[in-house]
Amino acid sequence: MTVDLSPVQEYYKDKTIFITGASGFMGKVLLEKLLYSCHSLKEVIIICRPKRGKAPETRLEEMFKLPIFQRIKDERPEMLKRVTIYQGDVTFDQLGLSGESLKHVTENTNIVFHMAATLKLEGNLRDAIDMNLLGTRRALNVAKEMKQLEAFIHLSTAFCNCDQEVMYEKVYEFPHKPEDLMRLAEWMDVKTLDAITPDLLKPHPNTYTYSKRLAELLVRDHYESMPVIIARPSIVSPSAYEPVPGWVDNLNGPTGLMVGAGKGVIRSMLIDTRHLSEVIPVDYAINGLCVIPYQFAKMTERPKDVPVYNITCADHRKMQWGEVIEMSKEIGYRYPMEAGLWYPDGCITTNKLHHNINVLLFHWLPAYLIDFILLLLGQKRFMIRVQNRISVGLEVLQFFTMRAWFFKSDAYSSLWAMLNEADRKNFNMDMDPEETVPMYIESCVQGGRQYLMKESPDSLPRARLQLKLMLRVQEKISTGLGVLQFFTLNAWCFRSDSYASLWNKLNEEDKAIFNMNMNTENTEEEYMIECAKGARKFILKEKDEDLPRARVHMKIPLQIPVYNLTVDDAKKRTWKWIMDVGRDLGIKYPFEVGLWYPDGNMTSSKFYHTICTILFMWLPAYLIDFLLLIFGQRRFMIRVQTKIAVGLEVLQFFTTRSWDFKSTHFEQIYKELGSTDRRIFKINTDDVDDYEYMKVSILGGRQYVMKEPLTSLPKSRIQLRFMYVLDRICKTMIISGLLYWVSQKLRVVDLLRSAFPSST
């Protein structure tokens, strides 16, 4: 059956398309659009690298299972067979192609869409150059060998010329040459390159826009010998119409902000609400990309300069960020996310001080509180990790939301003007549609909910009920935050951000935490140092009457004969004796700058030990790290405390049970030694004074492990006296507070009054 083809469809007839970056957000939509609307094409070749142990073919099969390919499966399933996938990577020479695969690409390709890039705006310069700059050069080198090449479309970004007040559709010069940067990245080590990156980037805010600008210069330099074209989309947002309304597969840009705010995680954002939003629906951008080669082929005379297309929204369709945010809030309340962390009612401001205070109080403080609660409940901690990711993402996004952007997009507008009715229907870029902006935002909210969060529309009634419940809880809490609101500068924007009991409401991906495997066993000497430093406060032991005797040496060789290298029973000391002497010597020979006064506690009760560990080890660790965060210092105490907790758990196996060894073989060695050998190889512990040995151990740990000279002892003793006073003050305050709380709960005063009524 003959099918009438529109002019654009006719252009793609029997064409072979080569795509890099087909597994990305825009790449998937482009692949689907070419297969669906340009169904007369011959073949689409894509390259893909293995990922998480999955071969490229497996990744392609999984891609075809996405909702965006459903209409092809329903209407044109035969088109999926026209996709050829090769294992490749833009970080390899020849894009990782070789032999028959490279030959097939170079002999058959007519159109290249180079879309592969790293989108990590906060990524390091080495990776950005390797992917965005060197990757473009590698793609161009392969394209040079293509015998039937008609167009090479390089996907850039509309924000790569951020030093221009108005960005026209042309390539702007820049002092840095692409070749120089590529050579620099080849010979300079990463550490040095990172050190000079801030100076190299100016005036660019990140490595992404910087590397994309240099890549444009590289593409422009090939224009004389190759049919290269540059396309610059602005912030790409979810689809407006096709393949399905609202489809999106990543949290980049406004979608991430919308989802984060909807989940109640993002509570403050730097946005100048007066500026116009710069977003383009992904289907509009992809339709423009499909038409660009057609327009280029129709040109009777080749342009003097490389063609550049600013793929941006028409000026009359742009809205202020403030209107978009308010509209998104209203729609978000109608279509709430499931199990949101808190009521989605954050604050927008242009005041950096205000924003930083808000972030500290309503992002970081709840994150530390939630992780501490999770620690108490024995669950995995994750909120600090999540907040770190949010912090980086917000910092990057705020560069684009705090300034005005002006683009001239005449070339992109001309694409729509040249299309006939059939092509306008197939490749919709209409900037005056019947659908309104609220309708589009509604599809974005529902798309983020359905395709990103995997939340079914059937769950909306339950989600709305949860939203009402969170609103009521928030209103109750907000009444008790008057004092706090005064110090947070217009904190009415937040109402309340108490993040209690939120951990069990996040999805599995967000519950993943950093791997902090600290499986190291501490020696007794390290243990003594930690006690003296005040870092280790408690250890489980048996009751005094059942105290096991401490062993200083124990080693079990694997080969026969076997020797138990232990101390003679008469010389063995109880753990209590070691702790008491160690504490006395630690006070007499203190360490420099101890964390706290070395006055730990021993117990055989696991419950009491756990309570003490939480109050005097974990709670101070979280408090110290939070204070370090406030003062902009590097946090370390939670990491240190995690290591100590692992070491304690290992050591307590040996300190809470009694050990009895028979060391006949080892004792026999000493008996067989002559007097000379006994002086040279000292193994008789009878000659050792236990107290002096403990003293030497403490001084040795101080001098050789902690690198603290003995001349610092006077200063250390002064510090120790100060910590003693501080320790007693803090303990008095804690005990007094607990007694007061208990008395209030038990109404002790009322009971006393009733027991001893007034004589009057």
Secondary structure, DSSP 8 states (H G I E B T S, - for coil): ------HHHHHTTT-EEEEESTTSHHHHHHHHHHHHH-TT--EEEEEE--BTTB-HHHHHHHHHTSGGGHHHHHH-GGGGGGEEEEE--TTSGGGG--HHHHHHHHHH--EEEE------TTS-HHHHIIIIIIHHHHHHHHHHT-TT--EEEEE--TTTTTT-SSB-SS----SS-HHHHHHHHHHS-HHHHHHHHHHHHTT-SSHHHHHHHHHHHHHHTTTTTS-EEEEEE-EEE--SSSSSTT------HHHHHHHHHHTT---EEE--TTSB--EEEHHHHHHHHHHHHHHHHH-SS--SS--EEEE---GGG--BHHHHHHHHHHHHHHS--TT-SS-S--EEES-HHHHHHHHIIIIIHHHHHHHHHHHHTT----HHHHHHHHHHHHHHHHHHHSS---B--HHHHHHHHH--HHHHHHS---SS-SS-HHHHHHHHHHHIIIIIS---GGGHHHHHHHHHHHHHHHHHHHTT-HHHHHHTSSGGGTS----TT-GGGS-HHHH------------HHHHHHHHHHTS--EEE---GGG--EE-S-----SSSS-------GGG-EEHHHHHHHHHHHHHHS--TT-SS-S--EEES-HHHHHHHHIIIIIHHHHHHHHHHHHTT----HHHHHHHHHHHHHHHHHHHSS------HHHHHHHHHS-HHHHHHS---GGG--HHHHHHHHHHHIIIIIS---GGGHHHHHHHHHHHHHHHHHHHHHHHHHHHHHHHHHHTHHHHHHHHS----
